[in-house]
Amino acid sequence: MKPLKLSSSTDTTIQIIRSFDAPRHLVWRAHSEPDLVKRWLTGPPGHTMPECDIDLWVGGAYRYVWEWSEGRMSASGVYRDIEDNRRLVCSEAFDFAPDSKTLVEQIFAEHEGRTTVSMRLTYDSKATRDAVLQTPMDEGLEASYINLDVLLPETV
């Protein structure tokens, strides 16, 4: 399994691409059902997601809370566009940067039983994008995706 690919084609965007050995409907479920999201979107070892609220409709909101021995962090947003099993678009704000405006688009594409998730993060400024690129976000997300690799066969 190849790890996620991260790139930045403009001053305000980050693209993340990761493939999974599972059909699209299972990968979609794992991204849209709170009980499943809590099991994989935990980040590095030692992190947990004690709260995950998802109200999946255009105009509905989500909220994630992560905890680890040194702290706690949350993110929330509103769904702007949904195409079942194909595409999610939502806003995103973290508790430590509530004024930062981020748009997240995820596309789920299946080919021969394998699903690729392409995520584009669009930030409100180059400075915000650059600050995100300085964090270990890619490591935390890949740790979560490894959890998802393990979870997906269990969701059949």
N, C-alpha and C positions, 0 to 999 in steps of 0.2 A: 504494500500500500504506500503510495507516495504521499508525503505530507502536503499540507495546503500550500498553494502558490499565492503569494502576496505581491502586488505591484501597484504603482501609482502613475496613472497616465496624464493626470492634470494636477494643478496646484491645490485642488480641493477634494480629490477623490482617492480612495483606496479600493482596489479590487482584490477579492479573495475567492479562490476557486479550490474546491475539494470534492473528490469523488468517493462514492460509497458502493460497496458490493451489495446492493439491495435495490428493489424496484422503487420507483418514484413515490407511490402511495405510502410506503412504509417510512421513507425519509420525510415526507410531508407530515405524516402523523407525529413523528418524533420532534418536529419543529412546531407543531400546533396544538398538541395535547399536553396540558400542564403536568400531569403525572409522569409523562415520558420526558418532557424537558427537564424536570427536576432531577432525573436520573442520569443525564449526560452533560448538561450545560453547566458544569461545576468548575471548570478551569483546572488548575494544577492540583496535584494530590494535596489533601488537607483542606481543600475548599469544599463547601456544601452550598446547596441552594434550598434554604428552608422555606422560601416563599416563591411561588410562581402563579401569577394570575394572568389568564389569557381570555379575553372576550373577543373572539375571532369573527368580526364583521367590520365592514367599512364604517369607521367612526368609533369602533370599539377600542378598548385600551388594553395594555399589558403592563405588568410590573414584575420584575425579577429582583430578588434579594440574594446576595451571596454572603457567606460568612467564612472566616478562617480564624486561626488563633490570634492574629494581630489586628483583626478588624472586620469591617462590614461595608458593603457597597450595594447600591441599588441602581437599576435602570428602569425607565418607563417610557411609554410612547403611545401613539394612536395609529391604528391601521388606516391607511389611506387608499389602498387598492389590494384586492384579493382575487386571484384566479385559482380556484381549488386545484391542488396538486401541481400547480405550475408556477405561481408567482405571488410573492408577498411584498408589499411596500408599506413602510411605517416610519414614523418619526422616532427619534431616540434621544433621550437625555439622561445623563448619569447624575447622581446626587451630588457629586463633587464638582460638576460643571453644569448647573441647571440652565444657564443662559445659552449654552452652546446648542446650535441648531444642526442636527444631523438627520439626513434622510437615508434609510436603509432599503435597498431593493435586493430581494433574493429570487433567483430563477432556478427552478428545479427541472432538469432535463434528463430523460432516461434514454439509454441506448443499450440494447441487448441485456436488459436486466440490471444494468449499472446506472446509478444516478449521480449526476454532477450538480452540485450547488454552486452557483455563481452569485457572489454577493458584492454589491457596489455600495460603498459608504460615501456619501457626499456631505462634506462639512461646510460650515458657514464661512470658513476662511482658510487661507494657507497656513496661518499660525496654528489653528486648531488641528488641521491635518498633520502638520509637522510634529506637534506635541504628541499626538496619538502614535505616530511612527516611532517616537522615542520610548514608548512603553513596551513591555513584553506581551502586548495584546496577541500577537501571532502565536506565541508559545502557549498562552492560556487557551486560546481557541483551538489549537491543535491538540492540546491535552483533552479538551472537551470532545473534539471529533474522534479521538481514539476511544473515549468512552462510548461514543455513538456507534463506532464500529462494533464494539462488543454488544451493545444493546440491540442493534437492528435484527440480528437473527432471532432474538427472543420476542419480537413484536409480531411475528407471522401469525 
